[in-house]
Amino acid sequence: MRHAAAWVALGVLVAAAGCAGTGPAPSGTSDQEGGEPGAPFPLRFEAERVDGGTIALESLRGNVVLVDLFGTWCPPCRSATPALVSLYERYHGQGFEIVGLAYERTDTVEEAKAAVLAYQREFKVPYVLAIGSDEVLGLVPGGFEGYPTMLLVDRRGMGRAHYVGFQPGEEQVLADAIENLLAEPAGE
């Protein structure tokens, strides 16, 4: 019985640590194994939208895209969502998109979609929400550390920065990075 309680306590600690909400400010780095900080990194995926169909990151090429890896159960993710909605509304007309990839603690994809659709209504999220995959977690430079993780993608479709965790007030860091990428030419 004591072992079971220890495993439950360990699970709670791991879950809390995995949320990464009490950690440092966004890292703003794109370190990758053997790479230089700030070096572009490849990022390609396709995900099942919660409102039907799929979204491929490639389809958004030409735009600056913020990919938000989040969970509706994660307090820092919930805290970040209003800031992301505000950033989307502020920069969308300038070629900025957000794709939220949800990682839910449900038994089925249908349950996950229902939870994310309720979340979308609660926070009035205007951008695409989809179900995340382990494949995408594996694309995070330096390895996935916790939720939320935000990946900033330039107009050429290359990842340029990633941020782990979120605390109120940090949206200016994201806004500055978004503005810098929006100022760059689309290029080929």
Backbone as JSON Lines, residues from 0, in Angstrom:
{"i":0,"aa":"M","n":[0.81,-1.19,0.0],"ca":[0.0,0.0,0.0],"c":[0.86,1.26,0.0]}
{"i":1,"aa":"R","n":[1.97,1.24,0.76],"ca":[2.84,2.41,0.79],"c":[3.47,2.64,-0.58]}
{"i":2,"aa":"H","n":[3.78,1.55,-1.3],"ca":[4.36,1.7,-2.63],"c":[3.38,2.38,-3.58]}
{"i":3,"aa":"A","n":[2.12,2.03,-3.49],"ca":[1.12,2.64,-4.36],"c":[1.04,4.15,-4.09]}
{"i":4,"aa":"A","n":[1.05,4.53,-2.8],"ca":[1.0,5.95,-2.45],"c":[2.24,6.68,-2.97]}
{"i":5,"aa":"A","n":[3.38,6.02,-2.91],"ca":[4.62,6.63,-3.4],"c":[4.54,6.84,-4.9]}
{"i":6,"aa":"W","n":[3.99,5.87,-5.65],"ca":[3.86,6.02,-7.1],"c":[2.89,7.14,-7.44]}
{"i":7,"aa":"V","n":[1.81,7.27,-6.68],"ca":[0.85,8.35,-6.93],"c":[1.52,9.69,-6.69]}
{"i":8,"aa":"A","n":[2.28,9.8,-5.58],"ca":[2.97,11.06,-5.28],"c":[3.99,11.38,-6.36]}
{"i":9,"aa":"L","n":[4.72,10.38,-6.83],"ca":[5.69,10.58,-7.9],"c":[4.99,11.04,-9.17]}
{"i":10,"aa":"G","n":[3.86,10.43,-9.48],"ca":[3.1,10.82,-10.66],"c":[2.64,12.27,-10.59]}
{"i":11,"aa":"V","n":[2.22,12.72,-9.42],"ca":[1.8,14.11,-9.24],"c":[2.99,15.04,-9.46]}
{"i":12,"aa":"L","n":[4.16,14.69,-8.92],"ca":[5.35,15.52,-9.1],"c":[5.77,15.57,-10.56]}
{"i":13,"aa":"V","n":[5.74,14.45,-11.24],"ca":[6.11,14.41,-12.65],"c":[5.13,15.24,-13.47]}
{"i":14,"aa":"A","n":[3.85,15.11,-13.18],"ca":[2.84,15.87,-13.93],"c":[3.03,17.36,-13.71]}
{"i":15,"aa":"A","n":[3.3,17.77,-12.48],"ca":[3.5,19.19,-12.19],"c":[4.75,19.71,-12.88]}
{"i":16,"aa":"A","n":[5.82,18.94,-12.83],"ca":[7.05,19.35,-13.48],"c":[6.87,19.41,-14.99]}
{"i":17,"aa":"G","n":[6.09,18.5,-15.54],"ca":[5.87,18.46,-16.97],"c":[5.09,19.65,-17.48]}
{"i":18,"aa":"C","n":[4.36,20.32,-16.63],"ca":[3.59,21.47,-17.03],"c":[4.49,22.69,-17.23]}
{"i":19,"aa":"A","n":[5.6,22.76,-16.52],"ca":[6.63,23.78,-16.69],"c":[6.13,25.2,-16.47]}
{"i":20,"aa":"G","n":[5.09,25.38,-15.7],"ca":[4.55,26.71,-15.53],"c":[5.26,27.56,-14.5]}
{"i":21,"aa":"T","n":[6.03,26.97,-13.64],"ca":[6.68,27.75,-12.61],"c":[8.16,27.93,-12.9]}
{"i":22,"aa":"G","n":[8.56,27.58,-14.1],"ca":[9.96,27.67,-14.47],"c":[10.35,29.06,-14.88]}
{"i":23,"aa":"P","n":[11.51,29.18,-15.5],"ca":[12.01,30.49,-15.91],"c":[11.2,31.06,-17.07]}
{"i":24,"aa":"A","n":[11.48,32.29,-17.39],"ca":[10.84,32.94,-18.53],"c":[11.14,32.15,-19.79]}
{"i":25,"aa":"P","n":[10.39,32.39,-20.86],"ca":[10.65,31.67,-22.1],"c":[12.13,31.74,-22.47]}
{"i":26,"aa":"S","n":[12.64,30.63,-22.96],"ca":[14.06,30.56,-23.27],"c":[14.42,31.34,-24.51]}
{"i":27,"aa":"G","n":[13.52,31.37,-25.48],"ca":[13.81,32.11,-26.69],"c":[14.99,31.57,-27.47]}
{"i":28,"aa":"T","n":[15.34,30.32,-27.24],"ca":[16.47,29.75,-27.96],"c":[15.97,28.72,-28.94]}
{"i":29,"aa":"S","n":[16.81,28.39,-29.85],"ca":[16.5,27.29,-30.74],"c":[17.68,26.34,-30.75]}
{"i":30,"aa":"D","n":[18.25,26.12,-29.58],"ca":[19.37,25.2,-29.48],"c":[18.95,23.83,-29.98]}
{"i":31,"aa":"Q","n":[19.79,23.23,-30.75],"ca":[19.57,21.87,-31.19],"c":[20.89,21.14,-31.05]}
{"i":32,"aa":"E","n":[20.82,19.86,-31.0],"ca":[22.03,19.08,-30.81],"c":[23.03,19.46,-31.88]}
{"i":33,"aa":"G","n":[24.17,19.98,-31.45],"ca":[25.21,20.36,-32.38],"c":[24.97,21.68,-33.08]}
{"i":34,"aa":"G","n":[23.86,22.36,-32.78],"ca":[23.54,23.6,-33.46],"c":[23.9,24.81,-32.63]}
{"i":35,"aa":"E","n":[23.79,25.95,-33.24],"ca":[24.07,27.21,-32.58],"c":[22.76,27.8,-32.07]}
{"i":36,"aa":"P","n":[22.79,28.5,-30.92],"ca":[21.58,29.18,-30.48],"c":[21.09,30.13,-31.58]}
{"i":37,"aa":"G","n":[19.8,30.1,-31.82],"ca":[19.21,30.95,-32.84],"c":[19.27,30.36,-34.23]}
{"i":38,"aa":"A","n":[19.9,29.21,-34.4],"ca":[19.97,28.58,-35.72],"c":[18.6,28.03,-36.09]}
{"i":39,"aa":"P","n":[18.16,28.25,-37.33],"ca":[16.87,27.7,-37.76],"c":[16.86,26.17,-37.64]}
{"i":40,"aa":"F","n":[15.69,25.64,-37.34],"ca":[15.53,24.19,-37.23],"c":[14.31,23.76,-38.02]}
{"i":41,"aa":"P","n":[14.38,22.57,-38.63],"ca":[13.25,22.11,-39.45],"c":[12.04,21.78,-38.57]}
{"i":42,"aa":"L","n":[10.88,22.12,-39.07],"ca":[9.65,21.83,-38.34],"c":[8.55,21.57,-39.36]}
{"i":43,"aa":"R","n":[8.11,20.33,-39.43],"ca":[7.04,19.94,-40.34],"c":[6.13,18.96,-39.61]}
{"i":44,"aa":"F","n":[4.84,19.16,-39.77],"ca":[3.88,18.23,-39.19],"c":[2.53,18.39,-39.84]}
{"i":45,"aa":"E","n":[1.7,17.4,-39.62],"ca":[0.29,17.44,-39.98],"c":[-0.46,16.95,-38.77]}
{"i":46,"aa":"A","n":[-1.57,17.61,-38.43],"ca":[-2.32,17.24,-37.23],"c":[-3.82,17.29,-37.51]}
{"i":47,"aa":"E","n":[-4.55,16.51,-36.74],"ca":[-6.01,16.43,-36.86],"c":[-6.65,17.6,-36.13]}
{"i":48,"aa":"R","n":[-7.33,18.45,-36.88],"ca":[-8.01,19.6,-36.28],"c":[-9.17,19.13,-35.41]}
{"i":49,"aa":"V","n":[-9.45,19.87,-34.35],"ca":[-10.56,19.48,-33.47],"c":[-11.91,19.79,-34.11]}
{"i":50,"aa":"D","n":[-11.93,20.68,-35.1],"ca":[-13.19,21.01,-35.78],"c":[-13.35,20.27,-37.1]}
{"i":51,"aa":"G","n":[-12.49,19.28,-37.34],"ca":[-12.57,18.46,-38.54],"c":[-11.45,18.77,-39.52]}
{"i":52,"aa":"G","n":[-11.05,17.78,-40.28],"ca":[-9.98,17.96,-41.25],"c":[-8.61,17.89,-40.59]}
{"i":53,"aa":"T","n":[-7.62,18.34,-41.34],"ca":[-6.25,18.34,-40.84],"c":[-5.61,19.7,-41.12]}
{"i":54,"aa":"I","n":[-4.53,19.96,-40.43],"ca":[-3.73,21.16,-40.66],"c":[-2.29,20.7,-40.85]}
{"i":55,"aa":"A","n":[-1.69,21.15,-41.94],"ca":[-0.27,20.89,-42.2],"c":[0.47,22.21,-42.03]}
{"i":56,"aa":"L","n":[1.53,22.2,-41.27],"ca":[2.3,23.43,-41.08],"c":[2.73,24.0,-42.42]}
{"i":57,"aa":"E","n":[3.07,23.13,-43.35],"ca":[3.51,23.55,-44.69],"c":[2.46,24.44,-45.37]}
{"i":58,"aa":"S","n":[1.19,24.23,-45.07],"ca":[0.12,25.02,-45.71],"c":[0.14,26.47,-45.26]}
{"i":59,"aa":"L","n":[0.87,26.77,-44.19],"ca":[0.94,28.14,-43.67],"c":[2.21,28.86,-44.08]}
{"i":60,"aa":"R","n":[3.02,28.22,-44.93],"ca":[4.26,28.85,-45.39],"c":[3.96,30.21,-45.99]}
{"i":61,"aa":"G","n":[4.82,31.17,-45.71],"ca":[4.6,32.55,-46.13],"c":[4.1,33.4,-44.97]}
{"i":62,"aa":"N","n":[3.66,32.74,-43.91],"ca":[3.23,33.4,-42.68],"c":[4.23,33.12,-41.57]}
{"i":63,"aa":"V","n":[4.25,33.97,-40.56],"ca":[4.94,33.67,-39.32],"c":[3.95,32.87,-38.49]}
{"i":64,"aa":"V","n":[4.39,31.75,-37.93],"ca":[3.48,30.87,-37.21],"c":[4.02,30.57,-35.82]}
{"i":65,"aa":"L","n":[3.15,30.67,-34.84],"ca":[3.47,30.24,-33.48],"c":[2.75,28.92,-33.26]}
{"i":66,"aa":"V","n":[3.5,27.86,-32.98],"ca":[2.92,26.55,-32.68],"c":[2.95,26.41,-31.17]}
{"i":67,"aa":"D","n":[1.77,26.31,-30.57],"ca":[1.62,26.22,-29.12],"c":[1.32,24.77,-28.73]}
{"i":68,"aa":"L","n":[2.26,24.13,-28.04],"ca":[2.06,22.78,-27.52],"c":[1.51,22.95,-26.11]}
{"i":69,"aa":"F","n":[0.25,22.57,-25.91],"ca":[-0.43,22.87,-24.65],"c":[-1.34,21.73,-24.23]}
{"i":70,"aa":"G","n":[-1.87,21.86,-23.03],"ca":[-2.91,20.96,-22.53],"c":[-3.98,21.79,-21.85]}
{"i":71,"aa":"T","n":[-5.24,21.42,-22.04],"ca":[-6.32,22.18,-21.41],"c":[-6.28,22.03,-19.89]}
{"i":72,"aa":"W","n":[-5.59,21.02,-19.39],"ca":[-5.46,20.71,-17.97],"c":[-4.3,21.47,-17.31]}
{"i":73,"aa":"C","n":[-3.49,22.16,-18.08],"ca":[-2.24,22.77,-17.63],"c":[-2.45,24.23,-17.22]}
{"i":74,"aa":"P","n":[-2.28,24.58,-15.93],"ca":[-2.51,25.97,-15.5],"c":[-1.7,27.02,-16.27]}
{"i":75,"aa":"P","n":[-0.39,26.85,-16.51],"ca":[0.32,27.87,-17.28],"c":[-0.18,27.98,-18.73]}
{"i":76,"aa":"C","n":[-0.65,26.86,-19.29],"ca":[-1.21,26.89,-20.64],"c":[-2.48,27.73,-20.64]}
{"i":77,"aa":"R","n":[-3.3,27.53,-19.64],"ca":[-4.54,28.29,-19.51],"c":[-4.23,29.77,-19.32]}
{"i":78,"aa":"S","n":[-3.18,30.07,-18.59],"ca":[-2.76,31.45,-18.37],"c":[-2.25,32.08,-19.67]}
{"i":79,"aa":"A","n":[-1.59,31.29,-20.5],"ca":[-1.02,31.8,-21.75],"c":[-2.08,32.06,-22.82]}
{"i":80,"aa":"T","n":[-3.17,31.32,-22.8],"ca":[-4.14,31.39,-23.89],"c":[-4.7,32.8,-24.13]}
{"i":81,"aa":"P","n":[-5.13,33.54,-23.12],"ca":[-5.6,34.91,-23.42],"c":[-4.53,35.78,-24.08]}
{"i":82,"aa":"A","n":[-3.27,35.61,-23.67],"ca":[-2.18,36.37,-24.29],"c":[-2.01,35.96,-25.75]}
{"i":83,"aa":"L","n":[-2.13,34.65,-26.03],"ca":[-2.0,34.19,-27.41],"c":[-3.16,34.7,-28.27]}
{"i":84,"aa":"V","n":[-4.37,34.7,-27.72],"ca":[-5.52,35.24,-28.45],"c":[-5.27,36.71,-28.79]}
{"i":85,"aa":"S","n":[-4.75,37.46,-27.83],"ca":[-4.45,38.87,-28.04],"c":[-3.38,39.06,-29.12]}
{"i":86,"aa":"L","n":[-2.32,38.24,-29.07],"ca":[-1.26,38.33,-30.08],"c":[-1.82,37.99,-31.46]}
{"i":87,"aa":"Y","n":[-2.66,36.98,-31.53],"ca":[-3.27,36.58,-32.8],"c":[-4.09,37.74,-33.38]}
{"i":88,"aa":"E","n":[-4.93,38.34,-32.54],"ca":[-5.77,39.45,-33.0],"c":[-4.92,40.64,-33.43]}
{"i":89,"aa":"R","n":[-3.81,40.86,-32.75],"ca":[-2.94,42.0,-33.04],"c":[-2.17,41.83,-34.35]}
{"i":90,"aa":"Y","n":[-1.69,40.63,-34.64],"ca":[-0.78,40.42,-35.77],"c":[-1.35,39.59,-36.92]}
{"i":91,"aa":"H","n":[-2.53,39.03,-36.77],"ca":[-3.08,38.15,-37.79],"c":[-3.16,38.84,-39.16]}
{"i":92,"aa":"G","n":[-3.58,40.06,-39.2],"ca":[-3.71,40.79,-40.46],"c":[-2.37,41.09,-41.13]}
{"i":93,"aa":"Q","n":[-1.27,40.84,-40.41],"ca":[0.07,41.1,-40.96],"c":[0.76,39.81,-41.43]}
{"i":94,"aa":"G","n":[0.02,38.69,-41.41],"ca":[0.62,37.43,-41.85],"c":[1.09,36.56,-40.69]}
{"i":95,"aa":"F","n":[0.38,36.62,-39.59],"ca":[0.71,35.82,-38.4],"c":[-0.39,34.81,-38.14]}
{"i":96,"aa":"E","n":[-0.01,33.58,-37.88],"ca":[-0.95,32.5,-37.55],"c":[-0.5,31.81,-36.27]}
{"i":97,"aa":"I","n":[-1.45,31.19,-35.61],"ca":[-1.17,30.33,-34.46],"c":[-1.83,28.99,-34.71]}
{"i":98,"aa":"V","n":[-1.11,27.93,-34.38],"ca":[-1.67,26.58,-34.38],"c":[-1.45,26.03,-32.98]}
{"i":99,"aa":"G","n":[-2.53,25.74,-32.28],"ca":[-2.44,25.12,-30.96],"c":[-2.54,23.62,-31.09]}
{"i":100,"aa":"L","n":[-1.53,22.9,-30.59],"ca":[-1.55,21.44,-30.6],"c":[-1.78,20.96,-29.18]}
{"i":101,"aa":"A","n":[-2.93,20.34,-28.95],"ca":[-3.34,19.93,-27.62],"c":[-2.86,18.52,-27.3]}
{"i":102,"aa":"Y","n":[-2.38,18.37,-26.09],"ca":[-1.95,17.07,-25.55],"c":[-2.82,16.82,-24.32]}
{"i":103,"aa":"E","n":[-3.85,16.02,-24.54],"ca":[-4.86,15.82,-23.5],"c":[-4.66,14.51,-22.74]}
{"i":104,"aa":"R","n":[-5.16,14.48,-21.56],"ca":[-5.1,13.29,-20.71],"c":[-6.45,12.58,-20.77]}
{"i":105,"aa":"T","n":[-6.76,12.09,-21.94],"ca":[-8.03,11.4,-22.17],"c":[-7.75,10.02,-22.74]}
{"i":106,"aa":"D","n":[-8.78,9.2,-22.78],"ca":[-8.64,7.84,-23.28],"c":[-8.78,7.74,-24.8]}
{"i":107,"aa":"T","n":[-9.5,8.68,-25.39],"ca":[-9.74,8.59,-26.84],"c":[-9.51,9.96,-27.49]}
{"i":108,"aa":"V","n":[-9.31,9.93,-28.78],"ca":[-9.16,11.17,-29.55],"c":[-10.47,11.96,-29.5]}
{"i":109,"aa":"E","n":[-11.59,11.26,-29.52],"ca":[-12.88,11.95,-29.46],"c":[-13.04,12.72,-28.15]}
{"i":110,"aa":"E","n":[-12.62,12.12,-27.03],"ca":[-12.67,12.82,-25.74],"c":[-11.73,14.02,-25.74]}
{"i":111,"aa":"A","n":[-10.56,13.86,-26.33],"ca":[-9.6,14.96,-26.42],"c":[-10.19,16.11,-27.23]}
{"i":112,"aa":"K","n":[-10.79,15.78,-28.37],"ca":[-11.39,16.81,-29.21],"c":[-12.5,17.55,-28.47]}
{"i":113,"aa":"A","n":[-13.32,16.81,-27.74],"ca":[-14.41,17.44,-26.98],"c":[-13.85,18.4,-25.93]}
{"i":114,"aa":"A","n":[-12.8,17.99,-25.23],"ca":[-12.19,18.85,-24.21],"c":[-11.6,20.11,-24.84]}
{"i":115,"aa":"V","n":[-10.96,19.96,-25.99],"ca":[-10.34,21.11,-26.65],"c":[-11.39,22.04,-27.25]}
{"i":116,"aa":"L","n":[-12.47,21.49,-27.79],"ca":[-13.55,22.34,-28.3],"c":[-14.19,23.15,-27.17]}
{"i":117,"aa":"A","n":[-14.37,22.54,-26.01],"ca":[-14.9,23.28,-24.86],"c":[-13.93,24.39,-24.45]}
{"i":118,"aa":"Y","n":[-12.64,24.09,-24.47],"ca":[-11.6,25.06,-24.15],"c":[-11.63,26.22,-25.16]}
{"i":119,"aa":"Q","n":[-11.8,25.87,-26.44],"ca":[-11.86,26.88,-27.49],"c":[-13.03,27.84,-27.25]}
{"i":120,"aa":"R","n":[-14.17,27.29,-26.86],"ca":[-15.34,28.13,-26.56],"c":[-15.09,28.99,-25.32]}
{"i":121,"aa":"E","n":[-14.52,28.37,-24.28],"ca":[-14.28,29.09,-23.02],"c":[-13.39,30.3,-23.22]}
{"i":122,"aa":"F","n":[-12.31,30.14,-23.99],"ca":[-11.33,31.21,-24.17],"c":[-11.54,32.0,-25.47]}
{"i":123,"aa":"K","n":[-12.59,31.64,-26.23],"ca":[-12.87,32.31,-27.5],"c":[-11.64,32.32,-28.4]}
{"i":124,"aa":"V","n":[-11.04,31.15,-28.56],"ca":[-9.82,30.98,-29.35],"c":[-10.17,31.06,-30.84]}
{"i":125,"aa":"P","n":[-9.62,32.05,-31.57],"ca":[-9.94,32.2,-32.99],"c":[-9.01,31.43,-33.93]}
{"i":126,"aa":"Y","n":[-7.94,30.89,-33.42],"ca":[-6.96,30.2,-34.27],"c":[-7.18,28.7,-34.26]}
{"i":127,"aa":"V","n":[-6.47,28.01,-35.14],"ca":[-6.62,26.56,-35.33],"c":[-6.14,25.8,-34.1]}
{"i":128,"aa":"L","n":[-6.98,24.87,-33.65],"ca":[-6.6,23.95,-32.58],"c":[-6.67,22.53,-33.14]}
{"i":129,"aa":"A","n":[-5.67,21.75,-32.81],"ca":[-5.57,20.39,-33.32],"c":[-5.02,19.49,-32.22]}
{"i":130,"aa":"I","n":[-5.02,18.2,-32.47],"ca":[-4.5,17.22,-31.52],"c":[-3.03,16.98,-31.82]}
{"i":131,"aa":"G","n":[-2.19,17.17,-30.82],"ca":[-0.75,16.98,-30.98],"c":[-0.36,15.52,-30.99]}
{"i":132,"aa":"S","n":[0.86,15.27,-31.45],"ca":[1.38,13.91,-31.5],"c":[2.78,13.86,-30.88]}
{"i":133,"aa":"D","n":[3.19,12.66,-30.52],"ca":[4.54,12.47,-29.98],"c":[5.59,12.87,-31.01]}
{"i":134,"aa":"E","n":[5.27,12.7,-32.29],"ca":[6.19,13.08,-33.36],"c":[6.56,14.56,-33.25]}
{"i":135,"aa":"V","n":[5.58,15.41,-32.99],"ca":[5.84,16.85,-32.88],"c":[6.68,17.13,-31.64]}
{"i":136,"aa":"L","n":[6.39,16.45,-30.54],"ca":[7.19,16.64,-29.32],"c":[8.66,16.33,-29.61]}
{"i":137,"aa":"G","n":[8.9,15.36,-30.47],"ca":[10.27,14.99,-30.83],"c":[10.98,16.02,-31.69]}
{"i":138,"aa":"L","n":[10.27,17.0,-32.22],"ca":[10.87,18.03,-33.06],"c":[11.37,19.24,-32.27]}
{"i":139,"aa":"V","n":[11.06,19.29,-30.97],"ca":[11.46,20.43,-30.15],"c":[12.98,20.41,-29.97]}
{"i":140,"aa":"P","n":[13.65,21.49,-30.35],"ca":[15.11,21.53,-30.21],"c":[15.54,21.29,-28.76]}
{"i":141,"aa":"G","n":[16.52,20.43,-28.58],"ca":[17.01,20.12,-27.24],"c":[16.12,19.17,-26.47]}
{"i":142,"aa":"G","n":[15.0,18.77,-27.04],"ca":[14.08,17.85,-26.37],"c":[12.95,18.58,-25.68]}
{"i":143,"aa":"F","n":[11.81,17.96,-25.66],"ca":[10.62,18.53,-25.02],"c":[10.82,18.59,-23.51]}
{"i":144,"aa":"E","n":[10.51,19.75,-22.9],"ca":[10.7,19.95,-21.46],"c":[9.42,20.1,-20.68]}
{"i":145,"aa":"G","n":[8.36,20.58,-21.29],"ca":[7.11,20.76,-20.55],"c":[6.14,21.66,-21.29]}
{"i":146,"aa":"Y","n":[4.95,21.75,-20.73],"ca":[3.87,22.56,-21.31],"c":[3.77,23.9,-20.59]}
{"i":147,"aa":"P","n":[3.42,24.94,-21.27],"ca":[3.37,25.03,-22.72],"c":[4.78,25.15,-23.31]}
{"i":148,"aa":"T","n":[4.92,24.67,-24.5],"ca":[6.1,24.92,-25.32],"c":[5.61,25.6,-26.57]}
{"i":149,"aa":"M","n":[6.25,26.7,-26.91],"ca":[5.84,27.47,-28.1],"c":[7.0,27.49,-29.08]}
{"i":150,"aa":"L","n":[6.71,27.14,-30.31],"ca":[7.7,27.1,-31.38],"c":[7.36,28.2,-32.38]}
{"i":151,"aa":"L","n":[8.3,29.09,-32.62],"ca":[8.06,30.2,-33.54],"c":[8.7,29.88,-34.89]}
{"i":152,"aa":"V","n":[7.89,29.94,-35.93],"ca":[8.29,29.52,-37.28],"c":[8.28,30.73,-38.2]}
{"i":153,"aa":"D","n":[9.35,30.87,-39.0],"ca":[9.43,32.01,-39.91],"c":[8.63,31.76,-41.19]}
{"i":154,"aa":"R","n":[8.62,32.75,-42.06],"ca":[7.83,32.68,-43.29],"c":[8.3,31.59,-44.25]}
{"i":155,"aa":"R","n":[9.55,31.14,-44.09],"ca":[10.09,30.08,-44.94],"c":[9.74,28.69,-44.4]}
{"i":156,"aa":"G","n":[9.1,28.65,-43.23],"ca":[8.71,27.37,-42.65],"c":[9.77,26.78,-41.73]}
{"i":157,"aa":"M","n":[10.75,27.57,-41.34],"ca":[11.8,27.09,-40.45],"c":[11.54,27.57,-39.02]}
{"i":158,"aa":"G","n":[11.73,26.66,-38.06],"ca":[11.63,27.05,-36.67],"c":[12.76,27.99,-36.33]}
{"i":159,"aa":"R","n":[12.45,29.05,-35.6],"ca":[13.48,30.04,-35.29],"c":[13.7,30.22,-33.8]}
{"i":160,"aa":"A","n":[12.72,29.84,-32.99],"ca":[12.87,29.99,-31.54],"c":[11.88,29.06,-30.86]}
{"i":161,"aa":"H","n":[12.21,28.71,-29.64],"ca":[11.22,27.98,-28.84],"c":[11.26,28.49,-27.42]}
{"i":162,"aa":"Y","n":[10.09,28.45,-26.81],"ca":[9.89,28.99,-25.47],"c":[9.22,27.92,-24.63]}
{"i":163,"aa":"V","n":[9.71,27.75,-23.41],"ca":[9.14,26.74,-22.52],"c":[8.58,27.46,-21.29]}
{"i":164,"aa":"G","n":[7.32,27.15,-20.99],"ca":[6.67,27.77,-19.83],"c":[6.06,29.11,-20.21]}
{"i":165,"aa":"F","n":[5.27,29.63,-19.29],"ca":[4.65,30.94,-19.51],"c":[4.22,31.5,-18.17]}
{"i":166,"aa":"Q","n":[4.53,32.77,-17.98],"ca":[4.04,33.5,-16.82],"c":[3.48,34.82,-17.33]}
{"i":167,"aa":"P","n":[2.42,35.33,-16.68],"ca":[1.83,36.59,-17.13],"c":[2.91,37.67,-17.28]}
{"i":168,"aa":"G","n":[2.78,38.45,-18.32],"ca":[3.74,39.51,-18.61],"c":[4.79,39.11,-19.64]}
{"i":169,"aa":"E","n":[4.9,37.83,-19.91],"ca":[5.92,37.37,-20.86],"c":[5.48,37.5,-22.31]}
{"i":170,"aa":"E","n":[4.24,37.93,-22.53],"ca":[3.77,38.04,-23.9],"c":[4.56,39.07,-24.7]}
{"i":171,"aa":"Q","n":[5.2,40.04,-24.04],"ca":[6.0,41.03,-24.77],"c":[7.22,40.38,-25.42]}
{"i":172,"aa":"V","n":[7.77,39.36,-24.79],"ca":[8.89,38.61,-25.39],"c":[8.42,37.99,-26.7]}
{"i":173,"aa":"L","n":[7.25,37.38,-26.68],"ca":[6.69,36.78,-27.89],"c":[6.37,37.85,-28.94]}
{"i":174,"aa":"A","n":[5.78,38.96,-28.51],"ca":[5.42,40.04,-29.44],"c":[6.67,40.56,-30.15]}
{"i":175,"aa":"D","n":[7.75,40.77,-29.41],"ca":[8.99,41.26,-30.02],"c":[9.52,40.28,-31.06]}
{"i":176,"aa":"A","n":[9.51,39.0,-30.73],"ca":[10.0,37.97,-31.66],"c":[9.11,37.89,-32.9]}
{"i":177,"aa":"I","n":[7.8,37.98,-32.7],"ca":[6.85,37.94,-33.82],"c":[7.1,39.13,-34.75]}
{"i":178,"aa":"E","n":[7.24,40.32,-34.18],"ca":[7.49,41.52,-34.98],"c":[8.77,41.4,-35.78]}
{"i":179,"aa":"N","n":[9.81,40.86,-35.17],"ca":[11.09,40.68,-35.88],"c":[10.92,39.76,-37.07]}
{"i":180,"aa":"L","n":[10.2,38.66,-36.9],"ca":[10.02,37.73,-38.01],"c":[9.07,38.28,-39.08]}
{"i":181,"aa":"L","n":[8.06,39.03,-38.65],"ca":[7.17,39.65,-39.63],"c":[7.91,40.66,-40.5]}
{"i":182,"aa":"A","n":[8.96,41.28,-39.97],"ca":[9.73,42.27,-40.71],"c":[10.66,41.63,-41.74]}
{"i":183,"aa":"E","n":[10.92,40.33,-41.61],"ca":[11.79,39.63,-42.57],"c":[11.03,39.34,-43.86]}
{"i":184,"aa":"P","n":[11.74,39.35,-45.01],"ca":[11.07,38.95,-46.25],"c":[10.76,37.47,-46.24]}
{"i":185,"aa":"A","n":[9.74,37.08,-47.01],"ca":[9.35,35.67,-47.07],"c":[10.46,34.82,-47.64]}
{"i":186,"aa":"G","n":[11.13,35.27,-48.67],"ca":[12.25,34.51,-49.24],"c":[11.85,33.14,-49.72]}
{"i":187,"aa":"E","n":[12.79,32.42,-50.21],"ca":[12.55,31.04,-50.68],"c":[13.44,30.09,-49.96]}
